[in-house]
Amino acid sequence: MTPTLEHEEIRIRRGPRSGLPLIVAVHSRALGPAVGGCRLRRYDDWRGGLEDALRLSEAMTYKCAASGLDFGGGKSVIVLDGPEHATPAPELRAAALADMGEFIASFDGTYRTGPDVGTSPADMAVLRRSTPYVHCLPEEHGGSGDSGGPTALGVLAALRAGVEHVFGAPSFTGRTAVVSGYGSVGARVAAGLAADGARVLVSDVDDTKRDAAQRAGFGWIGPEEALVTAADILVPAAVGGVLTPDTAARLAVRLVVGPANNQLSDDTVADALAAQGIVWVPDFVANAGGVVYTLGRESDGLDHESAVRRVEGIGDTVRLLLKSGNPLREAKERAVERCSAAR
């Protein structure tokens, strides 16, 4: 049975300016203040936002603990809860950020945030007007900026460790990789794979990204093909929950490593992948580069080069986990042990 931890605190309120539901979930503060991004996203109702906050805050606890960080896991969500809010007007967006800034301030530093789906470093500058406990502000505002680059760097370090474990050498030369999701991080990972000799195929639900991908020299496949295309490596770089018992059974790859959060529909899928001879690196380990870099720079005062070296250490963590034969269980056990010892 995979070890688990329970959530410590959940707060839900309606923004006084925006009228939108606001959620902050703190999974654990055992190792230190909870950290986790602020998500602004359309949901059918507030319960969808709560589900995301619970799931992602838990992942942040494991991410921080497995990475050796002295921080816990949290997540904040601004719920766009009506069809009229699918693309929020600038006034509504500004009101929602002001509401969330005050909400985060009420935690007095025990929950700290940064960008996530739907928010940006520029939005963090808005939150900073209400609370100092905000990371990844633009560099001109004294922050470390977009964490997408360090996230991709950490994924590439995890990929090299995985390729070495599966194929015997930490090189992508001659390997075929499918990158499912051609966003900011996915595009960077694709470029890194190609620069080291991989043949890269990319997919995205947004077909307008096809031209940019092909100009970069990547092959393009439809999103329905991403999980059934024969390749050496699959890089999930889009939405979570993509690896289910059904999709796992149809994979034709040897290694799965990517930046998408919560890739498994449930933990039993990791066992199903292993039974098929597919090595899966836990997402919360592979995609930790952004938080490792940001907290290294903004909390520990590291310079860029030192923070990058910490991110590259993700490869060493992955090598240790893969030696265990059950990377997910090993990563979670290590995280639970660290949190329990701290308590």
C-alpha positions as CSV (number, residue, x, y, z in Angstrom):
1,M,0.0,0.0,0.0
2,T,1.4,3.4,-1.0
3,P,1.9,5.7,2.0
4,T,-0.2,8.8,2.3
5,L,-0.5,12.0,4.3
6,E,-3.7,13.9,5.1
7,H,-4.5,17.5,4.4
8,E,-4.0,20.0,7.3
9,E,-6.2,22.9,6.3
10,I,-8.7,23.9,3.6
11,R,-10.2,27.3,3.3
12,I,-12.9,28.4,0.8
13,R,-14.4,31.9,0.4
14,R,-16.1,34.0,-2.2
15,G,-14.0,37.0,-3.3
16,P,-15.6,40.2,-2.1
17,R,-14.7,42.1,-5.3
18,S,-14.9,39.4,-7.9
19,G,-17.7,37.2,-6.5
20,L,-15.6,34.2,-7.6
21,P,-15.0,31.1,-5.4
22,L,-11.4,31.1,-3.9
23,I,-9.8,28.0,-2.5
24,V,-6.5,27.5,-0.6
25,A,-5.6,23.9,0.3
26,V,-2.7,23.2,2.6
27,H,-1.6,19.6,2.6
28,S,1.4,19.7,4.9
29,R,3.5,22.2,6.8
30,A,5.6,19.5,8.6
31,L,8.8,20.5,6.8
32,G,8.1,24.3,6.6
33,P,5.7,26.7,5.0
34,A,3.4,25.3,2.4
35,V,4.2,26.4,-1.2
36,G,2.1,25.9,-4.4
37,G,1.0,27.9,-7.4
38,C,-2.1,30.0,-7.8
39,R,-4.4,28.5,-10.5
40,L,-7.0,30.5,-12.4
41,R,-9.2,28.1,-14.4
42,R,-12.8,27.5,-15.6
43,Y,-14.7,24.8,-13.7
44,D,-18.3,23.7,-13.9
45,D,-18.6,24.7,-10.2
46,W,-16.4,25.3,-7.1
47,R,-16.1,21.5,-6.4
48,G,-13.9,21.0,-9.4
49,G,-11.6,23.7,-8.2
50,L,-11.5,22.1,-4.7
51,E,-10.7,18.7,-6.2
52,D,-7.7,20.3,-8.1
53,A,-6.5,22.1,-5.0
54,L,-6.6,18.9,-2.9
55,R,-4.9,16.8,-5.5
56,L,-2.2,19.3,-6.4
57,S,-1.4,20.4,-2.9
58,E,-0.7,16.8,-2.0
59,A,1.6,16.5,-5.0
60,M,3.5,19.6,-3.8
61,T,4.1,18.0,-0.4
62,Y,5.7,15.0,-2.1
63,K,7.6,17.2,-4.6
64,C,9.2,19.3,-1.9
65,A,9.9,16.4,0.4
66,A,11.4,14.2,-2.3
67,S,13.5,17.1,-3.5
68,G,15.0,17.7,0.0
69,L,13.3,21.1,0.3
70,D,12.2,22.4,3.8
71,F,8.8,23.4,2.6
72,G,5.4,21.7,2.5
73,G,2.6,21.5,-0.1
74,G,-0.3,23.8,-0.9
75,K,-2.3,25.1,-3.8
76,S,-4.6,28.0,-4.4
77,V,-7.4,28.1,-7.0
78,I,-9.5,31.0,-8.4
79,V,-12.6,29.3,-9.8
80,L,-14.1,30.7,-13.0
81,D,-17.5,29.1,-12.3
82,G,-19.7,30.2,-15.2
83,P,-19.7,30.0,-19.0
84,E,-19.6,33.8,-19.0
85,H,-16.2,33.6,-17.2
86,A,-14.5,31.3,-19.7
87,T,-12.3,34.2,-20.7
88,P,-12.5,36.6,-17.8
89,A,-12.7,40.3,-18.6
90,P,-9.6,42.3,-17.5
91,E,-11.7,43.9,-14.7
92,L,-12.8,40.6,-13.3
93,R,-9.3,39.2,-13.5
94,A,-7.9,42.2,-11.6
95,A,-10.6,41.9,-9.0
96,A,-10.0,38.1,-8.6
97,L,-6.2,38.6,-8.1
98,A,-6.8,41.4,-5.5
99,D,-9.2,39.0,-3.7
100,M,-6.7,36.2,-3.8
101,G,-3.8,38.4,-2.6
102,E,-5.8,39.3,0.5
103,F,-6.8,35.6,1.0
104,I,-3.1,34.5,0.9
105,A,-2.1,37.3,3.2
106,S,-4.5,35.9,5.8
107,F,-2.2,32.8,6.1
108,D,0.7,35.0,7.5
109,G,3.4,33.2,5.5
110,T,2.3,29.7,6.3
111,Y,1.1,29.4,2.6
112,R,3.1,30.9,-0.2
113,T,2.3,31.0,-3.9
114,G,3.6,31.4,-7.4
115,P,2.3,31.1,-11.0
116,D,0.3,28.1,-12.1
117,V,-2.2,27.3,-14.9
118,G,-3.9,30.6,-15.9
119,T,-1.5,32.9,-14.0
120,S,1.8,34.5,-14.8
121,P,4.8,36.2,-13.1
122,A,3.0,39.5,-13.9
123,D,0.0,38.3,-11.9
124,M,2.3,37.5,-9.0
125,A,3.3,41.2,-9.0
126,V,-0.4,42.0,-8.4
127,L,-0.6,39.5,-5.5
128,R,2.5,41.0,-4.0
129,R,0.6,44.2,-3.4
130,S,-1.3,42.4,-0.6
131,T,1.3,39.9,0.7
132,P,5.1,39.4,0.5
133,Y,4.7,35.6,0.3
134,V,4.7,35.4,-3.5
135,H,7.4,33.8,-5.7
136,C,8.4,34.1,-9.3
137,L,7.7,37.8,-9.8
138,P,9.2,39.2,-13.0
139,E,12.9,39.9,-12.7
140,E,12.4,43.7,-13.0
141,H,10.3,43.4,-9.8
142,G,13.0,41.5,-8.0
143,G,11.8,37.9,-8.6
144,S,13.3,35.0,-10.5
145,G,10.7,35.2,-13.3
146,D,9.2,32.3,-15.3
147,S,9.9,28.9,-13.8
148,G,9.3,27.1,-17.0
149,G,13.0,26.9,-18.0
150,P,14.1,25.3,-14.7
151,T,11.1,22.9,-14.8
152,A,12.2,21.8,-18.3
153,L,15.8,21.5,-17.2
154,G,14.8,19.2,-14.3
155,V,12.7,17.1,-16.6
156,L,15.6,16.7,-19.0
157,A,17.8,15.6,-16.0
158,A,15.2,13.0,-15.0
159,L,15.0,11.9,-18.7
160,R,18.7,11.3,-18.9
161,A,18.7,9.3,-15.7
162,G,15.7,7.3,-17.0
163,V,17.3,6.7,-20.4
164,E,20.5,5.5,-18.7
165,H,18.6,3.1,-16.6
166,V,16.5,1.7,-19.4
167,F,18.9,1.9,-22.4
168,G,22.3,1.9,-20.7
169,A,23.6,5.4,-21.6
170,P,22.4,8.9,-20.6
171,S,22.0,10.0,-24.2
172,F,19.0,10.6,-26.4
173,T,20.9,10.0,-29.6
174,G,18.9,7.6,-31.8
175,R,15.9,7.6,-29.6
176,T,12.4,8.5,-30.6
177,A,10.4,10.6,-28.1
178,V,6.8,11.7,-28.1
179,V,6.1,14.9,-26.3
180,S,2.4,15.2,-25.5
181,G,1.6,18.8,-24.9
182,Y,3.5,21.6,-26.8
183,G,3.2,24.4,-24.2
184,S,6.0,26.4,-22.6
185,V,7.7,23.5,-20.8
186,G,6.9,20.8,-23.4
187,A,8.5,22.9,-26.1
188,R,11.6,23.4,-24.1
189,V,11.8,19.7,-23.3
190,A,11.3,18.8,-27.0
191,A,14.1,21.2,-27.9
192,G,16.4,19.6,-25.3
193,L,15.7,16.1,-26.5
194,A,16.4,17.1,-30.1
195,A,19.6,19.0,-29.3
196,D,20.9,15.7,-27.8
197,G,20.0,13.7,-30.9
198,A,16.5,12.4,-30.4
199,R,13.9,12.2,-33.1
200,V,11.0,14.2,-31.6
201,L,7.3,13.9,-32.3
202,V,5.0,16.4,-30.6
203,S,1.2,16.7,-30.2
204,D,-1.2,19.2,-28.7
205,V,-4.9,19.7,-28.6
206,D,-4.3,23.2,-30.0
207,D,-3.7,22.5,-33.7
208,T,-2.5,26.1,-34.2
209,K,0.8,25.0,-32.6
210,R,1.6,22.7,-35.5
211,D,3.4,25.3,-37.6
212,A,5.7,26.3,-34.7
213,A,6.5,22.7,-33.9
214,Q,7.3,21.9,-37.5
215,R,9.4,25.0,-38.0
216,A,11.4,23.8,-34.9
217,G,12.0,20.6,-36.8
218,F,9.7,18.3,-34.9
219,G,7.2,15.8,-36.3
220,W,3.5,16.4,-35.6
221,I,1.0,13.8,-34.5
222,G,-2.6,14.2,-33.4
223,P,-3.4,14.2,-29.7
224,E,-5.3,10.9,-30.1
225,E,-2.1,9.3,-31.4
226,A,0.2,10.5,-28.7
227,L,-0.4,7.5,-26.3
228,V,-0.4,4.8,-29.0
229,T,2.6,5.8,-31.1
230,A,5.5,3.4,-30.9
231,A,8.5,5.2,-29.5
232,D,11.3,4.9,-26.9
233,I,10.1,7.7,-24.6
234,L,6.8,9.3,-23.8
235,V,6.8,12.8,-22.3
236,P,3.4,13.8,-20.8
237,A,3.5,17.6,-20.8
238,A,-0.2,18.6,-20.8
239,V,-3.1,17.7,-18.5
240,G,-3.0,15.3,-15.5
241,G,-4.8,11.9,-15.3
242,V,-3.7,10.9,-18.8
243,L,-2.3,7.5,-17.7
244,T,-5.3,5.3,-16.9
245,P,-5.5,1.5,-16.8
246,D,-6.8,1.7,-20.4
247,T,-4.3,4.1,-21.8
248,A,-1.4,2.4,-20.0
249,A,-2.3,-0.9,-21.6
250,R,-1.9,0.7,-25.1
251,L,1.4,2.4,-24.6
252,A,4.2,1.3,-26.9
253,V,7.2,2.9,-25.1
254,R,9.9,1.9,-22.6
255,L,10.2,5.0,-20.6
256,V,7.6,7.7,-19.4
257,V,9.0,10.9,-17.9
258,G,7.3,14.3,-18.1
259,P,6.4,17.6,-16.5
260,A,2.6,17.1,-16.3
261,N,1.2,17.0,-12.8
262,N,-0.7,14.0,-11.5
263,Q,-0.2,11.9,-14.6
264,L,-1.7,8.7,-13.1
265,S,-5.5,8.3,-12.7
266,D,-4.5,6.4,-9.5
267,D,-1.4,4.9,-8.0
268,T,-2.2,1.4,-9.2
269,V,-1.4,2.5,-12.8
270,A,2.3,2.6,-11.8
271,D,2.1,-1.1,-11.0
272,A,0.4,-1.8,-14.4
273,L,3.2,0.1,-16.2
274,A,5.9,-1.8,-14.4
275,A,4.2,-5.1,-15.2
276,Q,4.4,-4.1,-18.9
277,G,8.1,-3.4,-18.6
278,I,7.6,0.4,-18.8
279,V,9.6,2.6,-16.5
280,W,7.7,5.6,-15.1
281,V,9.4,8.3,-13.2
282,P,7.1,9.9,-10.6
283,D,5.9,13.2,-12.0
284,F,6.4,15.1,-8.7
285,V,10.1,14.2,-8.9
286,A,10.6,14.9,-12.6
287,N,8.9,18.2,-12.6
288,A,10.3,19.7,-9.4
289,G,12.9,21.9,-11.2
290,G,10.8,25.0,-11.1
291,V,10.2,25.0,-7.4
292,V,13.8,23.8,-6.6
293,Y,15.2,26.7,-8.6
294,T,12.8,29.4,-7.4
295,L,13.1,28.5,-3.7
296,G,16.9,28.2,-4.1
297,R,17.1,31.7,-5.6
298,E,14.4,33.5,-3.6
299,S,14.5,31.8,-0.2
300,D,18.1,30.5,0.0
301,G,19.8,33.3,-1.8
302,L,21.6,31.1,-4.4
303,D,23.0,32.6,-7.6
304,H,21.7,31.3,-10.9
305,E,24.5,28.7,-11.4
306,S,24.1,27.2,-7.9
307,A,20.3,27.0,-8.3
308,V,20.8,25.3,-11.7
309,R,23.1,22.7,-10.1
310,R,20.4,21.9,-7.5
311,V,17.9,21.4,-10.4
312,E,20.3,19.0,-12.2
313,G,20.5,17.0,-8.9
314,I,17.0,15.7,-9.9
315,G,18.9,13.3,-12.1
316,D,20.7,11.8,-9.1
317,T,17.4,11.5,-7.2
318,V,15.8,9.6,-10.1
319,R,18.8,7.2,-10.3
320,L,18.3,6.3,-6.7
321,L,14.6,5.8,-7.1
322,L,14.9,3.6,-10.1
323,K,17.3,1.3,-8.3
324,S,14.5,0.5,-5.8
325,G,12.4,-1.2,-8.5
326,N,9.3,0.8,-7.4
327,P,10.0,4.5,-7.9
328,L,6.6,5.7,-6.8
329,R,6.5,3.8,-3.5
330,E,10.1,4.7,-2.8
331,A,9.6,8.4,-3.4
332,K,6.4,8.5,-1.3
333,E,8.0,6.5,1.5
334,R,11.0,8.9,1.6
335,A,8.6,11.9,1.6
336,V,6.4,10.5,4.4
337,E,9.5,9.6,6.5
338,R,10.9,13.2,6.2
339,C,7.5,14.7,7.2
340,S,7.0,12.3,10.1
341,A,10.5,12.9,11.4
342,A,10.0,16.6,11.2
343,R,6.8,16.4,13.2
